[in-house]
Amino acid sequence: MLPNHVPLVVAEQIGMLNALAPGRIDLRLGRAPGTDGATAADLRRHHTANNEFPEQVAELLGFLENDFPHDHPYRNVPAVPGPWQAEQNRVPRSETSADTWILGSSIYSAQLAARLGRPYAFALQFGSADVLNAMRIYRENFQPSQPLNEPYSLVSIGAVANEDRVEARRQSTSTAMAMLRMFQRKSFALLPPEEVEAFQATVHERAVIEEYTDRVLHGTAAEVAEGLEELHEQTGVDEVMLVVQGYSRRAQARTVELIADHYGMPTN
């Protein structure tokens, strides 16, 4: 959530991670606050607004690549570790760098990712925005860049798999309840499904819980896999990411095990 942070600090943190784990780091940049309004206001009181997000991204890329224009005010401000440090020490630049993605759930993020020629990740678990239109706009407007010659996209979605489809839905309600709590400025706590069932919700609260439960792919492994494959076919993305949900660690682990078994993948 870049507007919550200083681009130079992010560049140095990512540079350190890439130095420790070369070629294994993805940096995904979003403009949403990722929290409630009061917390966002505190985080951003010295920072730019959402409408300046593209400038922040450009600034961050400049630090990561040590590639500011000659007249840029930060031309002589290096991010360490990074390319500048390698030049000063007369050693080769790292052969790898963090893959920088644009993260979002709106048309705005699709347009920005296309203009910058960056990979695009759409967080479908957070909203009901038009992912199909966003992907179309991204592909149609994509401008090749140095790191990426053609569009590359990902969509993430919540998932809970269980041998019992009823239990899978029950587990999904825990995350839905946590979302409701967040909207009410309470802690994002995962409550047991039994507590969610017993919660005396208003009509509006029940609608929110049902909405976020329905956004999750839940059911048997075959049913979740069918939903994943349908999503892949509709969006044409290069990657589908499962945001594994559910109340207990065991329920979450079981989702991974069942989906892995369904596709014949190793689980250890």
N, C-alpha and C positions, 0 to 999 in steps of 0.2 A: 504494500500500500504506500506507494512512493510519496504522496503528499504528506505522510506522517513522518518523513525522514529527510535528512540532509543528503543530497546525491553523493557528495564526496565521501561521507561516512559509509554509505552503501557500497560504493565502488571499492573502498579499502577492505570492507568485510568480505565482499565477494572475491576480491583478489586473493585474500588470505585463504579462503575456502578452496579456490581453484589451485592454489599452490600446494595445499595439503592433499587434495583429491583431484588431480588434473583430469579434465575431460568428463567429470562426473557431476558438474554443477549446472543446474538450470536456474536462471533468474527470471522470475515472472513478475511483471510490473502492472499494478492496478491502481486506479485512482479513487476507489471507494474508501470510506473511512475505516471499514472493518470493525466498527464498534458503535456505541451510542453517541448521540450528538454532543453531550457535554465532554466526554473523553476525547472525541475528535477535535473539539474546539481547543482543548488544552494541548493536545499533541501538535496542533497546527498553528498555534498563535504566533509563531515566528516564521511560519512557512508560507508558501504560495497557495493560492486557491485552486480548486479543481480545474477551472478554465485555463490554468497555466500548466497543466499536466504535460502537454507535449514538449514545452520548454524544459521541464524537469527531466523528461526522458532524454532529450537531446544533450542536456548537461551531463547526465549520468553516463551516457555513451561516450561523451568526450573524455570523461575521466577514465573510463574503462579502457579505452583505446588510445589514450594520450594523443588525441587528434582534434584539438580545438583549432579554429581558424586563427591566423596570426594576430588579428585584432581583437580576439576574445579576451575579456578581463581575466579569465582563468587559464590563459595560455601557459603560464608559468607556475601553475598550481598542480603538482603531480599527485596521483593516487598511489600509495605504497602499501603492499607490493603491486607491481604492474609494469608496463612496458618502459616507463621512464627509469625505474630502478634498474632494470636489466641493461639499459643503455649506459647508465652511469657506472655500472660495474663491469661493462664491456663483456657481457655474457649474452648468449642468444636469447631472444624473447621466447616466452613459453609457447610451445606449439599448440596449446589448447587455450580456450577462453570459455567463460560461462556463456551458454546459449541464452540470449536475452529474448524473452517472449513478452508479448502484450497480453495481459489477462483482463477479462471483462465478461459482461453479460448483457451487452447492448450493441446497438448499431454504431455508436460512437467509437467503441473500442475496436470494432471491425474495421472502420475507416482508418483509424490511426495505425493499426497493425499493417494494413495494406500500403499506406503511404510511406511508412518506414521500412517496408520490406522485411518484416520480422515475423517469426512464427506467432500463431494466434491461438490462445487457449480460452475456451468459452465455459464458464462455470454455470452449468445448467441447474445444479442443485440449489442455487441461491435465488433463482427467479424464473418467471414464466415468460421471459422475453423470447422474441422470435429468433431462435437459433438458426433456422433454415435461411431466413433472410440475411442474417448477420454473416453466415458463411458464404452466401452468394455475393454479397457486397465485398467481402474480403478477397475472394478469388477474382472477381471482375475488375477490381481496382488495384490489385497487387502490383507494386513497382519493385522489380528485382533490385537487390542490394548486394553489397560485398559478401555478407555471410549467407545469403539465401537467394537462389536464382528463381525459385518458384514457390508458390504458396505451400505452407505446411501448417496443419491445424490439429487441434485436440479439443475434445469435449469431455467434461467431467460430469458425473452424475452419481447420486446416492444410490446405494444398493444394500439389500439385506436378503440373504438366501438361507433357507432352512428346509429340512425335510418336510416340515409341516407349514403350509402356506399361511395358516392362521397365525402361527407363532411368528412368522416372518413379519407379518403386518403389525403384530403387537410390538415387536422390537422397533419397528419403524416409528412408532408413536413417541418413543423416548426422545429422538432427535427433534421431532415436530414440536414437542412440548418445550424443549430447550430453546427453540426458535421463538416460541410465544413468550417465554420468560425474558429473552433478550429484548424483544419489542417492548416489554413492560419495564425495562431497565432493571431487571433482576439478573442474577448470575446465570450463565449458560450452563446449567446443571443437567446432566442426564439422569432423569428419575426412572425408577423401575416401572415397567409397563403397568403393574398393578396400581401404582399411584396415579398414573395418567388416566387409567380407567375410572378411578374413584374421584378424580378431580371434578368439582362442581363448576363446570364451565358455563359462561354465558353463551348466548347464541353466536356472538362474534368470536369469542375465544374458541369455541368448538369448530367454527368454520376455518380458523387459522390452523388448528391442529389437523383437521382433515385435509386441508390443502397441502400442507407440507408432508403429511404422510403419503398422499397420492403422488407427490413428486419423486418419491423414492421407488426404484425398481425393487419390488419385494415379492417373494414367493419361493417356489422350489428353484433348484439350480437351473433346470431346464427353462422355467418361466423367466427368470432373471436374464439368462443367456439370450432368450428370444427377444427380450426388450433391448438388450445391448446390441444385438445384431440388427434389429430394426432401426435403432438410433444411428448405427454406423452406416446403414444403407441410405437413410434419409439425409444425413449430413455430409457423407463422403469424406469424413475426417481421416487423418492419418493415424491418430491414436484415440482410444477411448480410455479414460481413467475412471476407476471405481473409487468413489468416496465411501468407504466401508462404514456402515452405521449400525445402530443397535445399542442396547443398554449395557450389556456386559462384554468384557474382553472375550469371553468364550463365544458369545454370539457373533462378535466381529470376526474372530478367528475362523469360526465355522463357515461364514460367508466365503472367505478366501479359500478354504479347503474345498468347499463344494464347487465353486466356480472353477478352480484349478482342476479338480477331478473331471468336471464336465468337459473341459477342453484338453484333457490328457496332459496337463502340465505338472511338473514336480512341485511338491509342497514343502520341501526342506532345503 
